[in-house]
Amino acid sequence: MSLFERPSEPTTAALAIIPGELSPEDAAALARAVDQLEHSSFATRLANALGHEIERLGRMLPHPVANVVDRTVEGAIRAAFATTLRTLKPRKGGDQRTAHKAVVTLSGTVGGAFGLAALPVELPFSTMVMLRSIAAIARASGEDLSQPEAALACLQVFALGTSKEDRLALESSYFSVRSILAKSVSEAARFVVNRGLADEGAPVIVRLISQIATRFGVVVSQKLAAQAVPIVGAAGGAAVNYAFIDHFQSIAEGHFTVRRLERIYGPEPVRAEYDRLLAQKHAKA
């Protein structure tokens, strides 16, 4: 199957033999995914790593700094978009999360030592490494990365990482973001199937990149704010980047668990069970 072939639809016979309820193993996997996608924030990881409240600082970046962050984030996502569709392959491979963590953690020493000046170099590099790690997680969950929609689901992870730990929010922030991005992802995938990558400036592509970059920028601002704390330095920058990639690896694992279960049981039963588990967790909280 070529890179830009349309994915085949599941047959009616295949769908007919799917059980109506999740198996105990899949229900447990979905419960873990709810924790990863709804109750895990980058700001919390940073606070645990550094002992500082970072989320508020991330919202207080000076306007000129915020502009630099916005430009760098959009450039990183634009480069990741091209990489996603040109080089991600459906090859098999082992879990390289530890190796990817090591590389991104090491690059964090640059960010910690040089701060904003290093961002235009360090962020695109870290984003690419994280994308490779996300792709490995996707493949392990059965995704066919020769399909544009599946490859774009890897890029989508950078937008999903902004969900906040809010015990009062009864609706899924994960499915809310997926819903917001669904049309753009579908249109971009269709555009790539029909037109290839000759026109990366097409409106459908620009819109998707902008939507993802806007949400990814929230996490990047928190990361930069943490690295700007005077006591952080190079060693602290490594800790910040460790939290950075660990956060998105966790989001990716939850995201592709949900997608795997949707392929087995269908989207509606999985969403219903996801909402039930989420409500159950809120009730216990």
TORRO-563913 format. One line per 5 residues: number of its first residue (from 1); their letters; for each residue z, x, y of C-alpha. Coordinates in nm, 4 decimals, decimal comma, always signed. Layout:
BEGIN
NUM) A) Z X Y | ...
This chain:
BEGIN
1) MSLFE) +0,0000 +0,0000 +0,0000 | -0,1000 +0,1433 +0,3373 | +0,1314 +0,1790 +0,6352 | -0,0024 -0,1246 +0,8161 | -0,0679 -0,3733 +0,5341
6) RPSEP) +0,0977 -0,7085 +0,5709 | +0,3969 -0,7521 +0,3394 | +0,3414 -0,9872 +0,0504 | +0,5372 -1,3112 +0,0422 | +0,7832 -1,3724 -0,2454
11) TTAAL) +0,6476 -1,6126 -0,5041 | +0,7939 -1,9581 -0,5480 | +0,8800 -1,8741 -0,9100 | +1,0799 -1,5720 -0,8021 | +1,2752 -1,7739 -0,5485
16) AIIPG) +1,3418 -2,0526 -0,7970 | +1,5536 -1,8314 -1,0233 | +1,7828 -1,7144 -0,7438 | +2,1358 -1,8532 -0,7891 | +2,2765 -2,0741 -0,5158
21) ELSPE) +2,5887 -1,8656 -0,4574 | +2,6488 -1,4964 -0,4059 | +2,7749 -1,2973 -0,7004 | +3,1279 -1,1532 -0,6665 | +2,9811 -0,8077 -0,6057
26) DAAAL) +2,7441 -0,9310 -0,3364 | +3,0145 -1,1430 -0,1743 | +3,2340 -0,8324 -0,1521 | +2,9459 -0,6332 -0,0044 | +2,8875 -0,9051 +0,2549
31) ARAVD) +3,2581 -0,9066 +0,3460 | +3,2365 -0,5305 +0,4115 | +2,9267 -0,5902 +0,6218 | +3,1137 -0,8468 +0,8356 | +3,3812 -0,5851 +0,9065
36) QLEHS) +3,1200 -0,3224 +0,9905 | +2,9137 -0,5466 +1,2154 | +3,1769 -0,7597 +1,3875 | +3,4996 -0,5578 +1,3980 | +3,3852 -0,2063 +1,4715
41) SFATR) +3,3205 -0,0794 +1,8231 | +3,2218 +0,2644 +1,9442 | +3,4883 +0,2513 +2,2152 | +3,7546 +0,1998 +1,9491 | +3,6250 +0,4970 +1,7508
46) LANAL) +3,6349 +0,7115 +2,0638 | +3,9897 +0,6011 +2,1438 | +4,0956 +0,6957 +1,7925 | +3,9186 +1,0328 +1,8150 | +4,0291 +1,1322 +2,1658
51) GHEIE) +4,3301 +0,9187 +2,2433 | +4,1633 +0,7817 +2,5591 | +4,0395 +0,4379 +2,6596 | +3,6684 +0,5012 +2,7154 | +3,5050 +0,1587 +2,7413
56) RLGRM) +3,6264 +0,1010 +3,0988 | +3,5154 +0,4501 +3,2060 | +3,1699 +0,3870 +3,0632 | +3,1279 +0,0903 +3,2968 | +3,2310 +0,3010 +3,5985
61) LPHPV) +2,9661 +0,5731 +3,5847 | +2,8346 +0,6567 +3,9348 | +2,5038 +0,4881 +4,0128 | +2,2953 +0,8113 +4,0128 | +2,4450 +0,9064 +3,6758
66) ANVVD) +2,3760 +0,5587 +3,5394 | +2,0113 +0,5947 +3,6455 | +1,9823 +0,9237 +3,4565 | +2,1372 +0,7616 +3,1508 | +1,8971 +0,4652 +3,1691
71) RTVEG) +1,5893 +0,6904 +3,1936 | +1,7066 +0,9180 +2,9140 | +1,7981 +0,6307 +2,6841 | +1,4618 +0,4589 +2,7304 | +1,2808 +0,7875 +2,6657
76) AIRAA) +1,4845 +0,8458 +2,3502 | +1,4117 +0,4964 +2,2173 | +1,0434 +0,5279 +2,3075 | +1,0219 +0,8541 +2,1096 | +1,2176 +0,6984 +1,8238
81) FATTL) +0,9772 +0,4028 +1,8179 | +0,6783 +0,6319 +1,7653 | +0,8677 +0,8339 +1,5053 | +0,9736 +0,5170 +1,3239 | +0,6197 +0,3971 +1,2621
86) RTLKP) +0,4453 +0,7325 +1,2214 | +0,6755 +0,9341 +1,0016 | +0,9271 +0,7139 +0,8190 | +0,8151 +0,6961 +0,4573 | +0,9238 +0,4838 +0,1608
91) RKGGD) +1,0137 +0,7971 -0,0323 | +1,3264 +0,8166 -0,2390 | +1,6012 +1,0520 -0,1406 | +1,9704 +1,1100 -0,1720 | +2,2375 +1,0034 +0,0719
96) QRTAH) +2,2183 +1,2603 +0,3514 | +2,4763 +1,1022 +0,5762 | +2,7087 +1,4019 +0,5601 | +2,4298 +1,6437 +0,6529 | +2,3147 +1,4210 +0,9386
101) KAVVT) +2,6733 +1,3933 +1,0625 | +2,7040 +1,7715 +1,0643 | +2,3873 +1,8174 +1,2703 | +2,4762 +1,5528 +1,5297 | +2,8356 +1,6769 +1,5493
106) LSGTV) +2,7113 +2,0287 +1,6176 | +2,4782 +1,9038 +1,8908 | +2,7794 +1,7376 +2,0513 | +2,9157 +2,0785 +2,1438 | +2,6243 +2,1100 +2,3864
111) GGAFG) +2,7016 +1,7737 +2,5437 | +3,0688 +1,8606 +2,5674 | +3,0005 +2,1956 +2,7297 | +2,7255 +2,0943 +2,9729 | +2,7822 +1,7211 +3,0229
116) LAALP) +2,5112 +1,5238 +3,2053 | +2,2818 +1,8267 +3,2344 | +2,2463 +1,8384 +2,8546 | +2,1833 +1,4651 +2,8089 | +1,7986 +1,4702 +2,8412
121) VELPF) +1,7835 +1,7219 +2,5563 | +2,0844 +1,6348 +2,3443 | +2,0420 +1,2554 +2,3338 | +1,6792 +1,2424 +2,2086 | +1,7663 +1,5007 +1,9436
126) STMVM) +2,0771 +1,3109 +1,8296 | +1,8852 +0,9822 +1,8310 | +1,6143 +1,1240 +1,6042 | +1,8676 +1,2631 +1,3585 | +2,0530 +0,9309 +1,3546
131) LRSIA) +1,7230 +0,7494 +1,2969 | +1,6624 +0,9642 +0,9872 | +2,0085 +0,8787 +0,8622 | +1,9524 +0,5074 +0,9304 | +1,6213 +0,5250 +0,7411
136) AIARA) +1,7938 +0,6824 +0,4403 | +2,0475 +0,3987 +0,4394 | +1,7621 +0,1466 +0,4653 | +1,5787 +0,2980 +0,1686 | +1,8980 +0,2962 -0,0378
141) SGEDL) +1,9213 -0,0778 +0,0325 | +1,5694 -0,1391 -0,0968 | +1,3750 -0,1494 +0,2305 | +1,0041 -0,0683 +0,2137 | +0,9562 +0,1489 +0,5201
146) SQPEA) +0,5785 +0,1389 +0,4818 | +0,6065 -0,2069 +0,6377 | +0,6296 -0,2085 +1,0200 | +0,8896 -0,4856 +1,0256 | +1,1203 -0,2916 +0,7918
151) ALACL) +1,0685 +0,0307 +0,9864 | +1,1474 -0,1497 +1,3123 | +1,4664 -0,2821 +1,1524 | +1,5824 +0,0808 +1,1533 | +1,5220 +0,1038 +1,5275
156) QVFAL) +1,6982 -0,2296 +1,5740 | +2,0257 -0,0693 +1,4597 | +2,0575 +0,1041 +1,7987 | +2,0787 -0,2387 +1,9634 | +2,3242 -0,3766 +1,7094
161) GTSKE) +2,5818 -0,1087 +1,7812 | +2,7125 -0,2764 +2,0961 | +2,9078 -0,5587 +1,9313 | +3,2659 -0,5726 +2,0530 | +3,5840 -0,6232 +1,8594
166) DRLAL) +3,6763 -0,9677 +1,9859 | +3,9143 -1,1647 +1,7686 | +3,8543 -1,4789 +1,9768 | +3,4757 -1,4783 +1,9390 | +3,4042 -1,7233 +1,6596
171) ESSYF) +3,0270 -1,6738 +1,6618 | +2,8599 -1,3719 +1,5071 | +2,7572 -1,1183 +1,7689 | +2,5439 -0,9511 +1,5003 | +2,3287 -1,2571 +1,4376
176) SVRSI) +2,3195 -1,3297 +1,8107 | +2,1619 -0,9911 +1,8815 | +1,9256 -1,0250 +1,5867 | +1,8184 -1,3642 +1,7208 | +1,7548 -1,2208 +2,0670
181) LAKSV) +1,5432 -0,9387 +1,9224 | +1,3698 -1,1396 +1,6485 | +1,0666 -1,2474 +1,8511 | +1,0095 -0,9012 +1,9991 | +1,0439 -0,7308 +1,6589
186) SEAAR) +0,8053 -0,9790 +1,4977 | +0,5470 -0,9461 +1,7758 | +0,5686 -0,5666 +1,7781 | +0,5280 -0,5496 +1,3999 | +0,2283 -0,7846 +1,4150
191) FVVNR) +0,0762 -0,5794 +1,6964 | +0,1099 -0,2584 +1,4942 | -0,0439 -0,4217 +1,1876 | -0,3449 -0,5432 +1,3890 | -0,3870 -0,2628 +1,6419
196) GLADE) -0,2042 +0,0400 +1,5058 | -0,0223 +0,2762 +1,7421 | -0,3112 +0,3388 +1,9793 | -0,1472 +0,1483 +2,2651 | +0,2259 +0,2149 +2,2807
201) GAPVI) +0,2260 +0,0811 +2,6370 | +0,1353 -0,2707 +2,5274 | +0,3681 -0,5379 +2,6737 | +0,5060 -0,6396 +2,3325 | +0,6006 -0,2772 +2,2586
206) VRLIS) +0,7455 -0,2151 +2,6047 | +0,9570 -0,5302 +2,5820 | +1,1082 -0,4330 +2,2469 | +1,1835 -0,0769 +2,3614 | +1,3444 -0,2085 +2,6790
211) QIATR) +1,5628 -0,4595 +2,4912 | +1,6877 -0,1971 +2,2484 | +1,7347 +0,0685 +2,5172 | +1,9431 -0,1652 +2,7327 | +2,1924 -0,2232 +2,4525
216) FGVVV) +2,1870 +0,1337 +2,3244 | +2,2575 +0,2490 +2,6796 | +2,5985 +0,0781 +2,6716 | +2,7115 +0,3047 +2,3869 | +2,5496 +0,6122 +2,5418
221) SQKLA) +2,7360 +0,5471 +2,8690 | +3,0627 +0,5364 +2,6763 | +2,9687 +0,8581 +2,4990 | +2,8871 +1,0332 +2,8263 | +3,2076 +0,9070 +2,9875
226) AQAVP) +3,4061 +1,0521 +2,6989 | +3,2309 +1,3883 +2,7256 | +3,2991 +1,3924 +3,1002 | +3,6772 +1,3793 +3,0495 | +3,7954 +1,7254 +3,1660
231) IVGAA) +4,0074 +1,7983 +2,8596 | +3,7258 +1,7224 +2,6146 | +3,5066 +2,0318 +2,6418 | +3,2764 +2,1559 +2,3653 | +3,5169 +2,0839 +2,0785
236) GGAAV) +3,5790 +1,7325 +2,2056 | +3,2055 +1,6843 +2,2490 | +3,1660 +1,7487 +1,8774 | +3,4288 +1,4820 +1,8040 | +3,2478 +1,2377 +2,0343
241) NYAFI) +2,9172 +1,2926 +1,8553 | +3,0844 +1,2584 +1,5162 | +3,2117 +0,9169 +1,6258 | +2,8632 +0,8436 +1,7670 | +2,6727 +0,8895 +1,4426
246) DHFQS) +2,9541 +0,7504 +1,2262 | +2,9391 +0,4295 +1,4307 | +2,5658 +0,3800 +1,3855 | +2,5745 +0,4748 +1,0169 | +2,8357 +0,2032 +0,9650
251) IAEGH) +2,6278 -0,0500 +1,1608 | +2,3199 +0,0456 +0,9574 | +2,5025 +0,0007 +0,6282 | +2,6181 -0,3474 +0,7296 | +2,2764 -0,4437 +0,8699
256) FTVRR) +2,0805 -0,3417 +0,5623 | +2,3363 -0,4987 +0,3296 | +2,2734 -0,8312 +0,5042 | +1,8957 -0,7826 +0,4848 | +1,9184 -0,6927 +0,1144
261) LERIY) +2,1141 -1,0081 +0,0386 | +1,8717 -1,2168 +0,2463 | +1,5879 -1,0936 +0,0254 | +1,7803 -1,2054 -0,2838 | +1,9381 -1,5343 -0,1767
266) GPEPV) +1,7427 -1,6307 +0,1346 | +1,8564 -1,6109 +0,4990 | +2,0353 -1,9473 +0,5208 | +2,2818 -1,9055 +0,2300 | +2,3650 -1,5528 +0,3451
271) RAEYD) +2,4217 -1,6666 +0,7047 | +2,6419 -1,9527 +0,5858 | +2,8579 -1,7208 +0,3758 | +2,8665 -1,4626 +0,6565 | +2,9928 -1,7258 +0,9008
276) RLLAQ) +3,2496 -1,8466 +0,6486 | +3,3825 -1,4929 +0,5968 | +3,3892 -1,4320 +0,9712 | +3,5838 -1,7544 +1,0342 | +3,8208 -1,6626 +0,7535
281) KHAKA) +3,8912 -1,3231 +0,9127 | +3,9505 -1,4835 +1,2522 | +4,1910 -1,7330 +1,0948 | +4,3909 -1,4524 +0,9338 | +4,3940 -1,2585 +1,2610
